[in-house]
Amino acid sequence: MPAGRSRGLPANSPPAPGARVYRRKRRSWAGLIYVLPAVLLVLVFFVLPLCMTGWMSLHNWPLLGESRWIGLGNYIALWKDRGFWRALSFTAYYTVAATVGLLGVGMALALFVERPRPGVGFYRTAFFLPVVVGFASASLLWAWLANVDSGLFSPLMRMLGITESPYNLLATFTPAFWLVTGMVIWKMSGFYMVILMSGLQSVPTDFHEAARIDGATRTQRFLHITLPLIRKPIALALILSVTGSMLAFDQFYIILAGGPQNQTMTAVYWIFNQSFVSFRLGYGAALSVVLLAILLVLSVIQLRLLRDREDGR
């Protein structure tokens, strides 16, 4: 009798029901073991801190000493905190400006490097290169460039005849705001270029050829063929841009330190001040929970607005 063949059973007989159940359980346990490290990471670095933040938000939690349960007291105080609402209003203003700039520049770069052309590899690398620079390093670089004494922007403006004397870009709100926004667009537009370029390359060329034969212009093809077909990459880029802008902190802390006159204080910057400058950890946790809820609502709204029609049944 050949090895491995059961006595009295044909060679091609199906496995017993018990063996099939055992194999399914074995595959299930193997899958759980494979995903266990990722599950542990999510639990340790997301779920547990989130639960701890929610618990802290219900307490008067000083840096030193014992915490005291106050229920919804932090959330009630939040509604009367004008500083937080000013910071949130500025954050929304910055989010709109940064998102329009990032998606606009990212789409322009994606259209430029989408198709093969001489030097396209160099252009893609050059446009993406600022993405690998950390936000802190990029902020320090642009803070030096904007320095009125030792930077490059002020002499360049004088050389171009824009100003007649040294001009401090960080002294007033408007130039300081657009300087930081420009830094973010310079640094992150290459990232959104990659996302949008992947969507552009997935559009079938047959659609464009048929529209070109029918006499559609390039603008019409872009508006009525390309944009509807890259709805999902645009939704991803939009959500990432809005979320990242709402959580902006490094650039405003390093370049402007909230100035001039605390006019560039973002929501995360205000939470940082309340938590680690005023040592109101419970109140800072409540502010963080509210900001998280705002981000969830914004993400859901964006997904509903940009989902495909066939997905909206």
C-alpha positions in Angstrom: 0.0 0.0 0.0 1.4 3.4 -0.9 2.5 5.6 2.0 0.1 8.3 3.1 -3.1 6.4 1.7 -5.7 5.5 4.3 -6.6 1.8 4.5 -10.0 1.1 2.8 -10.4 4.6 1.2 -10.1 5.4 -2.5 -7.2 7.6 -3.5 -9.3 10.5 -4.6 -11.8 10.6 -1.7 -12.5 14.0 -0.1 -11.1 14.7 3.3 -13.4 14.0 6.3 -15.5 16.9 7.6 -13.5 17.0 10.8 -10.3 17.5 8.7 -11.8 20.4 6.8 -12.9 22.1 10.0 -9.4 21.7 11.4 -7.8 23.2 8.3 -10.1 26.2 8.4 -9.4 26.8 12.0 -5.7 26.4 11.4 -5.8 29.0 8.6 -7.8 31.3 10.8 -5.3 31.1 13.6 -2.4 31.6 11.2 -4.1 34.8 9.8 -4.6 36.1 13.4 -1.0 35.5 14.2 0.1 37.4 11.1 -2.0 40.5 11.9 -1.4 40.3 15.7 1.7 42.7 15.6 -0.4 45.3 13.7 -3.3 44.9 16.1 -1.0 45.4 19.1 0.5 48.5 17.5 -3.0 50.0 16.9 -4.1 49.1 20.5 -0.9 50.5 22.1 -0.4 53.6 20.1 -4.0 54.6 19.1 -6.8 52.9 21.0 -5.3 53.1 24.5 -4.1 56.7 24.1 -7.5 57.7 22.7 -9.3 56.1 25.7 -6.9 57.7 28.0 -7.5 61.1 26.4 -11.2 60.7 26.8 -10.8 59.8 30.4 -8.5 62.7 31.1 -10.9 65.1 29.5 -13.4 64.4 32.3 -11.0 65.4 35.0 -9.2 68.4 36.3 -5.8 66.8 35.6 -2.8 68.9 36.7 0.8 68.1 35.7 1.6 67.3 39.4 -0.8 66.2 42.0 -4.0 64.1 42.0 -6.6 64.4 39.3 -10.2 65.4 40.2 -13.4 64.2 38.5 -15.3 67.2 37.0 -17.5 65.4 34.4 -18.2 67.7 31.5 -16.7 70.7 33.1 -13.8 71.0 30.6 -16.3 70.8 27.7 -18.5 73.5 29.2 -15.4 75.7 29.7 -14.4 75.1 26.1 -17.5 76.8 24.8 -16.5 80.0 26.6 -12.8 79.8 25.5 -12.5 82.6 22.9 -8.8 81.8 22.3 -9.7 78.3 21.2 -12.4 79.5 18.8 -10.0 82.1 17.3 -7.4 79.4 16.9 -9.9 77.1 15.2 -11.1 79.9 12.9 -7.6 80.6 11.9 -6.9 76.9 11.4 -9.9 76.7 9.0 -8.7 79.7 7.1 -5.3 78.2 6.7 -6.8 74.8 5.8 -8.7 76.3 2.9 -5.7 78.2 1.6 -3.3 75.3 2.0 -5.7 72.7 0.5 -6.4 74.8 -2.6 -2.7 75.5 -3.1 -1.6 71.9 -2.6 -4.3 70.3 -4.8 -3.8 73.0 -7.5 0.0 72.8 -7.6 -0.1 69.0 -7.2 -2.5 68.6 -10.1 -0.4 70.9 -12.3 2.7 68.9 -11.5 0.9 65.6 -12.1 -0.3 66.8 -15.5 3.3 67.9 -16.3 5.0 64.6 -15.4 2.2 62.2 -16.2 3.4 61.1 -19.7 6.8 60.0 -20.7 9.0 62.8 -22.1 12.7 63.7 -22.1 13.8 64.3 -18.5 10.5 63.3 -16.9 12.3 61.1 -14.3 14.4 64.1 -13.3 11.3 66.3 -12.9 9.5 63.7 -10.9 12.4 63.3 -8.5 13.0 67.1 -8.2 9.3 67.8 -7.5 9.1 65.0 -4.9 12.4 65.7 -3.2 11.1 68.3 -0.7 8.7 65.7 0.7 11.5 63.8 2.3 12.6 66.9 4.2 11.1 66.9 7.7 8.7 69.7 8.6 11.0 70.9 11.4 14.0 71.1 9.0 11.9 72.8 6.3 10.5 75.3 8.8 14.0 76.2 10.1 15.2 76.6 6.5 12.4 79.0 5.6 12.8 80.9 8.9 16.4 81.5 7.9 15.4 82.5 4.3 12.8 85.0 5.7 15.2 86.5 8.3 15.4 90.2 7.6 19.2 90.4 8.5 20.7 87.2 7.2 18.1 85.7 4.9 17.7 85.7 1.2 14.1 86.9 0.6 14.6 90.4 1.8 17.7 91.1 -0.4 15.9 89.4 -3.3 12.9 91.7 -2.9 15.1 94.8 -2.9 17.0 93.5 -6.0 13.7 93.0 -7.8 12.5 96.5 -6.8 9.6 95.2 -4.7 10.9 97.1 -1.6 13.3 99.9 -1.2 14.6 98.9 2.3 14.9 95.6 4.3 11.5 94.1 4.7 10.6 91.8 7.6 8.2 89.2 6.2 7.4 87.8 9.6 6.4 91.2 11.2 2.9 91.4 9.9 0.1 88.8 9.5 -0.4 88.7 5.7 3.2 88.1 4.5 3.9 85.8 7.4 0.8 83.7 6.7 1.5 83.4 3.0 5.2 82.6 3.7 4.2 79.6 5.9 1.6 78.5 3.4 4.1 78.8 0.6 6.5 76.7 2.5 3.9 73.9 3.0 3.0 74.0 -0.7 6.7 73.8 -1.7 7.3 70.9 0.7 4.1 68.8 0.2 2.9 69.4 -3.4 5.2 66.6 -4.6 3.4 64.1 -2.4 0.0 65.1 -3.9 1.5 65.0 -7.3 2.2 61.3 -6.9 -1.3 60.6 -5.7 -3.0 62.5 -8.5 -0.5 61.2 -11.1 -1.4 57.6 -10.2 -5.1 58.5 -10.9 -4.3 60.2 -14.2 -2.3 57.2 -15.4 -5.3 54.9 -14.7 -7.6 56.8 -17.0 -8.1 54.7 -20.2 -6.6 56.5 -23.3 -9.6 55.2 -25.4 -11.9 57.7 -23.7 -9.6 60.6 -24.6 -9.2 59.4 -28.2 -13.0 59.1 -28.7 -13.6 62.5 -27.2 -10.8 64.0 -29.4 -12.4 62.5 -32.5 -15.7 64.0 -31.5 -14.1 67.4 -31.3 -13.7 67.9 -27.6 -11.0 70.4 -26.5 -8.3 69.6 -24.0 -10.2 71.5 -21.3 -13.4 69.7 -22.0 -11.7 66.3 -21.9 -10.1 67.2 -18.6 -13.3 68.5 -17.0 -15.7 65.8 -18.3 -13.5 62.7 -18.6 -10.4 63.0 -16.4 -11.8 64.6 -13.3 -14.8 62.2 -12.9 -12.5 59.2 -13.4 -10.0 60.3 -10.7 -12.6 61.1 -8.1 -11.2 58.6 -5.6 -7.5 59.9 -5.8 -8.9 63.4 -5.4 -10.9 62.4 -2.4 -7.8 60.8 -0.8 -5.7 63.8 -1.5 -8.4 66.2 -0.2 -8.9 64.2 3.1 -5.1 64.0 3.7 -4.7 67.7 3.0 -7.6 68.8 5.2 -6.5 66.5 8.0 -2.9 67.6 7.8 -3.8 71.3 7.7 -6.2 71.1 10.6 -3.4 69.5 12.6 -0.8 72.1 11.6 1.7 72.9 14.4 5.4 72.6 13.5 5.6 75.4 10.9 3.8 78.0 12.9 5.6 77.1 16.1 9.1 77.2 14.6 8.8 80.0 12.1 6.3 82.4 13.8 5.9 81.1 17.4 2.2 82.0 17.1 3.0 85.6 16.1 2.7 88.2 15.1 0.5 89.1 18.1 -0.8 85.5 18.4 -2.6 85.9 15.1 -1.2 82.6 13.7 -2.1 80.4 16.7 -3.5 77.1 15.3 -5.9 74.8 17.1 -3.1 72.3 17.9 -0.8 75.1 19.0 -3.6 76.3 21.4 -3.9 72.7 22.7 -0.1 72.6 23.2 -0.2 75.8 25.2 -3.0 74.8 27.4 -1.5 71.3 28.1 2.2 71.9 28.4 2.5 75.7 29.1 -0.5 76.2 31.4 -0.3 72.5 32.6 -4.1 72.0 32.2 -3.8 68.5 30.8 -7.5 67.6 31.3 -8.6 70.7 29.5 -6.1 70.0 26.7 -7.5 66.5 26.4 -11.0 67.9 26.0 -9.8 70.2 23.3 -8.2 67.3 21.5 -11.4 65.2 21.7 -13.3 68.1 20.1 -10.8 68.5 17.4 -10.9 64.8 16.7 -14.7 65.0 16.4 -14.4 67.9 13.9 -11.9 66.0 11.8 -14.2 62.9 11.7 -17.1 65.0 10.6 -15.1 66.7 7.9 -13.8 63.4 6.6 -17.3 61.9 6.4 -18.6 64.9 4.6 -15.7 64.8 2.0 -16.2 61.1 1.4 -19.9 61.5 0.8 -19.4 64.4 -1.5 -16.7 62.7 -3.6 -17.8 59.1 -3.6 -18.7 57.5 -7.0 -22.3 57.6 -8.1 -22.5 53.8 -8.2 -21.2 53.7 -4.6 -24.0 56.0 -3.5 -26.9 53.5 -3.8 
